[in-house]
Amino acid sequence: MGMGYLATHWRGQQPLTRAFWVNGLAVRLVVYAALALLTSAQPLPKAFMFVAIAVDLIVMVWQSVGYFRTAEHGLSGSSSMLPLWGGIVALIVAVAVMLSQWWGLVLAANAPPPDELYSAKMDRIRAAQYELSVDDAQQAVRFKGELTHGVTKRMSALLTKYPDLSAVHLDSPGGNIFEARGVAKLIVSAGLDTHVVQTCSSACTIIFMAGSKRTAHPDARLGFHGYALMDAARLPQFDVKAEQDRDRRFFVAQGVSDVFAARIYDRPNRDIWFPSRAELLDGNVLTQGP
């Protein structure tokens, strides 16, 4: 449509049938289709929403004013009010549809992000329970927090990315023994040393024992107790004593004395044994002094 065409409709100088069927209905259907297409895009940029609503409003005003001016010109030569009333009814319907589409645009522009996958959500929740980072100055991996599902996978990726690391620094109350075993295998395979920063208890001690050299801060503590597997009821084939014996054998294979290894699971899970530094050195849990 040229500017002259737009102007003649605005002034009501076009035939009534064209003003209604072409400039009114046909143009409105095109606008509706365009708005529906925009609404399907989620999230819709807010700038697009405002521009679309503004353009739609301008088109509606142009259509309505032009049509009613054309209808008024026709009334001078006819006594029929049908074009006027028909235009009013059509305008009401058009405005109702227009407002509903505007609301659709608003919703599209404020659409929430796509639902997070359950697996991704669980990974995010678990990852928030610990910190895993690299200390370049000491060429060490720092792990702090609870051992949850996914730790082994992230540790493996970190060791692959930083092949020159030489140690793992631990500060953990424990957690999942299967993840602890996975991390321990990585440490043994890479020949890394382990060091306790503050506390290393329960499943964390499995990781600590994987170190080629095992050290601890003078004020650090290592804690040992028996396993309490909350999922054991759902795993009838799981033998808690057998799992403890398996890890006890790993401790002995890493150089821990038989006397010390015999005591590591004596305390029930609700309690914990923190050996003295002398006991840790005598039992070869620590391979070096302060």
N, C-alpha and C positions, 0 to 999 in steps of 0.2 A: 504494500500500500504506500502510495506517495503522499507527500504532505498535503497536496491538493485534495486527494481523496479523503484523508483524515479530516481536513478542514470542512469539506462539504457535508460530511456526516455530522460533525460537531454543530454546524449551523442548521441542521435539519433540512438540507436541500436535496437529499437523495430520496428515491422512491421508498414508500413505507415497507414494501415487501423485502427490499434489499436491506433496509435498516434493521428489520427484525431477523430475517432468516440468515443473511450473510454476516452483517456487522454485529448482530446480536448473538444468535444461536451458534453459528459456525465458529466465530471467533472465540466464544466462551468455551466451546468444546475443546478447541486447540489449547486454550489456557489451562483448562482442567487437566488435560493429558500431560502438559508440561509440568504442572505442579505435582501430579501423581508420580511422575518420574523422579522429581527432586525428593519427594517424601520417601521414596524407596532407598535413597542413599542415607545410610546411618553409620556413624553420626554425620549429620549435615552441617557444614560450616555455618556458623551463625550469620556471617556476612551474606551468604547466599540466601538464607532465610529472610533477612530484612529486605534485600533487593527484590526477591520474588514477591513478597507481600506488597511492597511499594508499587512494583510494576502492575501487579494484579489490580490494585486499587485504582491506579490511573486508567487502566483499560476499562474497568467497570464504570468509572465516572464518564469516560468518553462514550461508551456504548449507551449508557442510560440517558445522558443529556441529549445525545444525538437522536435517539429513538423518540423520546418524548417531545422534542422540538418538532420532529417530523410528524408525529401524531397530532400535535396542536395545529400545525399548518393544515393538516387534512381535515380538521374539525370545521374549518371555516367554510368548506364546501360540502359538508355532510353533517347530518344530525346524529349519526351513529357514534356512540361512546365506546364501541367494542375495542378499537385499537388502543384506546387509553387504558381501559380496565384490563385488557389482555396484557398490556405492557406492565402494569402494576403487579399482576399475578406472577408474570415471568420474572420480574425483578426480585420479588420476595423469594421465589424458589432459587434464583441465581445467587442471591446474597446468602441464603442458608447454606448452600453447597460451598460457596466461597469461604465462609467462616469455618466450616468443618475442615476444609483443606488447609486453612491457615493454622488451625489447631494441630493438624497432622504435621505441618512444617515445624511448628514449635516443638512437638514431641521428638521429631527426627533430629532437630538441632540440639536437643538435650537428652538424647538417648544414652542410657548407661552403657559402659563398656561391655563387650561380650562376656558371657558367663565364663569364669575361670574353670578350667578343667579340674576335676577332683584330684587327679594325680599331681597336677601342678600346684594346687592349693596345699595339699599335704606336704609336698616337697618344701614349699615356702614356710609352712608352719614349723616343720622339723628343723629347717636350716636356721630359723630364728632362735633355736635353743642352744646354738653354739657359735663360736667364732673360729674361723679357719683362715689364717693369713701367713704371709711370708715375711720373715725378718731378714732383710738383705745383709744387714751389718753382721749378723751372726750366722748367716747361711742356714737358717733353720725355719721349719714350719712351726707355727704356734697354733695349738688347739686349746680352746677354753670353752667349757660348757659340757652339756650332756651328750653322750654317745647315742645318736638316734639313727634311724634308717636313712641311708644316703651318704653317711660320712665316708665310707670306704670309696664310693664312686668319686666324690669330690676330692678326697685325698689322692687318689690315683691320678686324676686329671692335673692336680697341682704338682705332683712329683714328675709327671711327664713334661709339664711346661717349664719346670725349674729343675733340670737334671743335676745341677751342681750343688744342691742342698746336701747338708751333711748330718742334720739332727732334727729331732722332733721335740718341741718343748710342750709339756702337758700341764694342764690345770683343769681337772675334771672329777666330778663325784662318781662317774661311772655311767652305766646305761646298758645298752644292748650288747650282749656278749658276742653275738654273731658279727656285728659291725666291728667290735674290738678285735676279733680274730682276723677279719678281713684287713684291717689297718695293720695289724701285727705282721701279716704275711708280706705286705708291701714294704714294711720297714726292714724285715729280714732280707727280702730280695734285693733291696737297695743298699743294704749294709749301713743303715743310718744309726746314729747314736740317739739315745733318749735322755731327757732331763725333766725332772719335776720342778715346776716353778713354785707352787704352793701346796696343792693337794692332788693326789692321784689315788682314787679309791675304787674298789669293786672291779668292774670290767676294765677300767682304765689301766689297772695293773697288768693286764694281758698285753696291752700296747707297750707299756713301759718295759716289760721283760723282753720284748723283741729287739731292743737296742743292742748294738755291738758293744758300746760302752754305756753304762747306766749311771747317771749322776743325779743329784738333787740339791736344791738350795739348802743351806744349813737349817732353816726353819721349816722346810717342807715336810709333809707327812704322806706316807703311803698306808692305805687302809685295806684290810682284807676281811672277807666274811663269806659265808656260804651263799649259794645261789638261791634266789626265789623267783622262779619263772612264772609270771602271771598268766601266760598263755599255755601253761603245762596241761591245764584241764582240756584244752582244745587239741592238744598234741599227746594223745595217750601213749604213743611210741617213744616219747621223749623221756629219757632217764636222767634226772638231775644229778644223781651220784656219778653216773658214767660221764656226764659232761664235766663235772668237777675233776674227775680223775684224768680226763683228757687234757685239761688245762694244767693240771698239776704235773703231768708228764712233760708238757711244754716248758714249764718253769725249770724242771730238772735238766732238760736238754739244753737250756740256756745257761746252765751253770749254777743254779740255786742248790744249796745243800739239801740233802734228804731230810735233815732235821727240821729245817725251816719249812720246806715244802709240805711236810706232814701237818703243819699247823695252819696253813693259809685258809682253810675252809672250816676251822673248828667253831668259829663264832656264827650264831644264827644270823640270818639276813637283817633282822631288826637291830642287831648290834654290830660292832666293827672293832677290829684289832688294829691299832696303830703301833707297830713295833718301834723300838727306839732306834736311833741312828746306828748304835753299836750292833744291835741285832741285825739290822739290814746289811751292814758291812760283813759281819761274821757269817751271815747266810748267803753272801755273794749276790744279794739282790742289788745292792750298789756295788759297782765294780771299781769305783774310785771314791776317795774321801773328798772333803771340802776343797 
